[in-house]
Amino acid sequence: MRLAALLASIALAGVANAEETSTTPYVILYQVLSPVQTIGKYDRLVAIERIESKLADVKPSAIRVTIHAKSGAIAVPIAADGVVRFPATDALRSENPPVETNQPKGSLAFIVNVALKLSDPARMPWADIEAALEQVRSFYAESRGAAAPAISGIEIHFAPGAPAMLTIEGKSERLLMADSAGRLIVTRDMTPADEKPVLAFSRSPEFVLPYADEKK
């Protein structure tokens, strides 16, 4: 089971039609982004902000989000995979401008995920991964307390469209292929510490998330 790395989400209000526009106050989205500041305290972790539609036929490229600040409209850039860098500033929080989207009201979610920082996109010693996962555990203990999940490994995401694989290098080698969505999971029991394993990627991952098995 994929780790529920979802830290916070919110249904953004949207444009019902060209004549009737619904908006969301900026301060609400600012509050959703509060975990980003906490994640920034950990040197081996990074926050990934994403916007996605609850409607299966809506791709991120079709989504438009605009902050109507007093200084002028701010278009929020959204990547093809939904990754976004939402401007989170104290000045905008104080102003609290309306945030508008071109999607139906309640159809969008703003998500913040905690991910591992990739110091080398080609190779990752498992010892470095364990150090990052220890920071993930600390972060979840701080933000979730007793509800923090038990982490058992990592979930690697490659951009879809081309084959991706990794080799677990140790006393022996093990080759793993990503699925059609570019997703691949490596658990702790696949990487014995005494072998000092290293993960070697066939191409750079987009991001690496912590993973928890629901059976644990």
N, C-alpha and C positions, 0 to 999 in steps of 0.2 A: 504493500500500500504506500502510495506517495505520502511523504510527510506533509501534514497540514501546515505549510510554511506561511499560510495566509495570516498576516498580522492584523490587517484591518481592511475593510472594504466599505464602500458606500454607493448607493444607487444615485447616480447623478441625474438631476433633472435635465430635460432636454427640450428641443424644439418640436412641438406637436405639429405645427405646419408653418408656412411662411408668415402667417398673420398672428399666430398665437405662440409666444415664446415663453418657456419656463426656464428658470435659472436656479442655481444653488449658491448660497452665500460662500464666499471664499474661506471664511474662518472655519467652516465645517470641514473642508478639504485640508486645511492646514492642520486641524486636529488629527485627521486620518494619517497625515504624514509624520506625526510625532515619533513613531518608532525609528524613522530614518536618522534622527538625531542620536538616539540611543545606540543604534548599530554603529554609528560613526566613532564611538569610543573604542571599538575593537579593531586592532590593526590587521587582523586576518579575515575580516568579514566586510561585506559590502551590501548595501540595500539596492534592490531592484524594484523600481516602480513601474507598474503596468496598468493599462486600461484595457478592458475587454467587454464585449457585448454579451448579454445573456441570450441574444438571438443568434442562432447557428449560422445564418446566412450573412451576417455582418462582419466584414473583415476590419482589422484595425486601420487599414488604409482609408476606409470610408468614414472614420470618426474624426470629427472636428471639435476642438475645445478651445474656447476663447475667454480670456479674463478681461472684463471691461473696466480697466483701471481708469482713474481720472486722467492719467498721463497719456492714455490711448489704449486701443485694443492690443492685447498680448496673445498671439496665437501660440498654443502649447504644441510643440512638435511631438508627433507620435510615430514611432518606427513601425516597420512592416509587421514585427512580431508583437506590437503593443507596448513595447518599452517606452517610457516617457520620463522626462525630467521636468516635473511640475515646479514652477518657481515658488519656493517657500521662503518668504522674507517677512521680517517683522513689520516692514513698512506696508506691505500688502495686507498683512493681518490687521493692522490698525485701521487701514482704509476699508477693508472688508467689501471689495467690489463683487458684483454678480459674476458668476461663471456660467457660461452658456455652452451647450453642445447641440449638434445637429441631429442627435439621435432621440428616439421616443423617450418620454419621461419614465424613469425607473429601469431603463434597459441596460445601463452601463454600471460596471463595478470598477472602483479604483483600488488596486491591490498593492501591498508592499510585502516583498519576500526578503528573507535573510538568505544570503548566498555566501559561498566561500570566495575570497579574493584569489585570483589567478596570478601568481607571481611569474609563472612560466606557462604559457598556453600549450606547450608541447609535452612537458614532463612534470609530474607531481609526485615527489616522494610521499609514501603513505604516512611517514612520521609528521610531515607538514600538515597533511589532511587531519590527522588526529589532533594536532595542536589547534587547528581551526575549529574542529568539532567541539573541543573543550570550551572554546569561546562561545560557540553556539549554545552549549549547555548553560553557560553562565548567563548569556543573554536571555534564554528562555526562563531560567530560574528567577531572573530579575523581573521579567515582563509577565510571566504566567504562573510562577510559584508552583504549587502542587500539580497544576494542570500541564506542566511541561512534559512533552513526549519523550520517550526513551529512544535516543538516536542510535541507529545500528549501521549507518553507512552514508553513502552519498548518492545523489541522483544527478547524472550528467546530461546536459541538454546540448545537442548539436543543431545547427541550422538544418532544416529538412531539405531534401532535394538531391542529396548525394550520399553515398555510403559513408558510414563513420564507424570506427572501431577503436579499441584500445588494447594494449598489451600490458598485462600485469607481470612485470619483470621481478624475479626473485631467484630462488634456487632452481625453480622451473618457470616456464612461461605459460601464460594462459591468455588466449585471445577471446575478446568479447565483441559482439557486433551490436550496434545500436538498432532499435526497432525502426519501423517506417516513419515514426514521428521524430526520430533523432534522439530518442531517450534511452539511457543505459544506466543500470544500477550496479553499484559495487558495495558489498557489505563487508563488515569487519571479518567475518569468518572466511572470506575469500582472500584475505591479506594477512597471513600470520606475521606478527611483529618480528619474530626471530629471523625471518627471511629478508628483512629490511626492503620490502617491496617498493617498486616505483611504477606509477601509471604512465604509460607512453601513449599519446593520442595520435591518431592518423591525421587529424586536423583539429584546429583549435575549437574547444567547446564555446558555446555562447555563454553559459553560466553553469555553476555547480551548486546544487542545493543539498541541505542535509536530508537524510532519509530515515524513516522509522518503519519497522515492520509492525503491523497491527497485532501480530501474535505475541509480540514481546511485552 
